[in-house]
Every structure is written in structure tokens, then in C-alpha cells.
Amino acid sequence: MPIMSELPSGTVNSNTVLAGTENINGSKKSANFSISSILNYISTYFQAKPVVLTSTLVAGYTELEFNDAAIDSTKTIGVCTDVFGVNPTNMSVSGHVLTITFDEWDSDIGVKVEVTS
């Protein structure tokens, strides 16, 4: 476990450098990390993955509902279909339910929804 040789005191900002040493198999290793580099690492490697939902809009129907805890009005929602040029005519979110409206089609259409923070 790293031992911090010096903890920051006073104001800590993105330029604050944390210095630490660690004894690995009898060999002393040291490193310096800025707060901004640690935050950058965290935001790059621990980003929330999108929730992907799929369903089929059955031929003759115009509305499709997705119900998932990841869905709410604060999220970014992307919609794709497996037929080029087929796009929703309307979308609405109520609670954790996403309702997507399409024009009526003569064949089934695969629909994929991606929900991201």
C-alpha cells in the first residue's frame, strides 16, 4: 500500500501534486501525481457505459415502449433502426418509460436505444 510522504495542506486544486512511496519486494518506488491527472484517469477509465435496449416494432404498429431503470428525463437517449431512413416521429419519457412513435410500416423494424448519462 502506498505511503504518502507528504499530504497536501491548505488549498488543494488540480495542480496539487501528491507524492508517494511504496516498498515493492524490498525496492522503494516513488511517484508524483497531480490531482488533475488522477481525475483525468478516473473520468477516462471509469465512465458509465451506455445501457443498450433492443426491441422490434411489429409491422402495422406505430408505438414502442421501453421500460428500464436507466431511463429518465435527465439522460441522453439515442435511437437507431435496422432500416435506413426509418426514424421516430416522436419520443417521450415518463418516469422510467420511454415511448417512441414511428410511422406505420408494412414490415417489422428492429429498434435499438442507447441511454447515457
C-alpha positions as CSV (number, residue, x, y, z in Angstrom):
1,M,0.0,0.0,0.0
2,P,1.5,3.4,-0.9
3,I,2.6,5.6,1.9
4,M,2.1,9.3,1.3
5,S,5.3,11.1,2.2
6,E,3.5,14.4,2.3
7,L,-0.1,15.2,2.4
8,P,-1.3,18.5,0.9
9,S,-2.3,21.2,3.3
10,G,-4.2,24.3,2.7
11,T,-5.9,24.8,-0.7
12,V,-6.0,21.7,-2.9
13,N,-6.6,22.3,-6.6
14,S,-6.0,20.5,-9.9
15,N,-2.3,21.4,-9.8
16,T,-1.7,20.0,-6.4
17,V,0.9,17.2,-6.6
18,L,0.7,14.1,-4.4
19,A,4.0,12.4,-3.7
20,G,4.1,8.8,-2.5
21,T,6.5,5.9,-2.0
22,E,5.8,2.2,-1.9
23,N,8.0,-0.7,-0.9
24,I,7.7,-3.4,-3.6
25,N,9.6,-6.6,-3.0
26,G,12.2,-4.7,-0.9
27,S,12.7,-2.0,-3.6
28,K,11.5,1.5,-2.8
29,K,9.5,3.1,-5.6
30,S,8.2,6.7,-5.6
31,A,5.8,8.6,-7.8
32,N,4.2,12.0,-8.1
33,F,0.7,12.5,-9.3
34,S,-1.2,15.7,-9.8
35,I,-4.9,15.8,-8.8
36,S,-5.8,16.7,-12.4
37,S,-4.0,13.5,-13.8
38,I,-5.8,11.4,-11.2
39,L,-9.2,12.9,-12.2
40,N,-8.4,12.5,-15.9
41,Y,-7.6,8.8,-15.3
42,I,-10.9,8.3,-13.4
43,S,-13.0,10.1,-16.0
44,T,-11.4,8.2,-18.9
45,Y,-11.4,4.7,-17.5
46,F,-14.5,4.7,-15.3
47,Q,-17.0,6.4,-17.4
48,A,-20.5,4.9,-17.2
49,K,-21.2,2.6,-20.1
50,P,-24.4,3.2,-22.1
51,V,-27.4,1.0,-21.4
52,V,-28.4,-0.6,-24.7
53,L,-32.0,-1.8,-25.1
54,T,-33.4,-3.5,-28.2
55,S,-36.9,-4.4,-29.4
56,T,-38.9,-4.9,-32.6
57,L,-41.6,-2.5,-33.9
58,V,-44.1,-5.1,-35.3
59,A,-45.5,-4.4,-38.8
60,G,-48.7,-2.3,-38.6
61,Y,-47.9,-0.8,-35.2
62,T,-46.7,2.8,-34.6
63,E,-45.6,2.8,-30.9
64,L,-42.9,1.1,-29.0
65,E,-42.3,1.3,-25.2
66,F,-39.0,0.7,-23.3
67,N,-39.2,0.4,-19.5
68,D,-35.8,0.4,-17.7
69,A,-34.4,2.0,-14.5
70,A,-31.7,3.7,-16.6
71,I,-34.3,5.8,-18.5
72,D,-35.2,9.2,-17.1
73,S,-35.6,12.7,-18.4
74,T,-32.1,13.7,-17.5
75,K,-30.4,11.1,-19.7
76,T,-29.3,11.3,-23.3
77,I,-31.2,8.9,-25.4
78,G,-30.2,7.7,-28.9
79,V,-32.4,5.7,-31.2
80,C,-31.4,3.6,-34.2
81,T,-33.3,1.3,-36.5
82,D,-32.2,-1.6,-38.8
83,V,-34.0,0.1,-41.8
84,F,-32.2,3.0,-43.3
85,G,-34.3,6.2,-43.2
86,V,-36.8,5.0,-40.6
87,N,-36.7,7.4,-37.8
88,P,-39.0,8.2,-34.8
89,T,-41.7,10.8,-35.3
90,N,-41.9,11.5,-31.6
91,M,-40.3,10.4,-28.3
92,S,-41.4,11.0,-24.7
93,V,-40.1,10.0,-21.2
94,S,-42.4,9.5,-18.2
95,G,-40.6,8.1,-15.2
96,H,-38.5,5.1,-16.4
97,V,-40.6,4.6,-19.5
98,L,-39.6,5.8,-23.0
99,T,-42.3,5.8,-25.6
100,I,-41.2,6.1,-29.2
101,T,-43.7,6.8,-32.1
102,F,-43.0,5.8,-35.7
103,D,-44.9,6.0,-38.9
104,E,-46.8,2.7,-39.7
105,W,-44.7,0.2,-41.8
106,D,-45.5,-3.0,-43.6
107,S,-42.6,-4.9,-42.2
108,D,-41.0,-5.4,-38.7
109,I,-38.3,-3.0,-37.8
110,G,-35.5,-3.6,-35.3
111,V,-35.0,-0.7,-32.8
112,K,-32.0,-0.1,-30.6
113,V,-32.0,2.5,-27.8
114,E,-28.8,3.7,-26.0
115,V,-29.2,5.6,-22.7
116,T,-26.2,7.5,-21.4
117,S,-25.6,9.9,-18.6
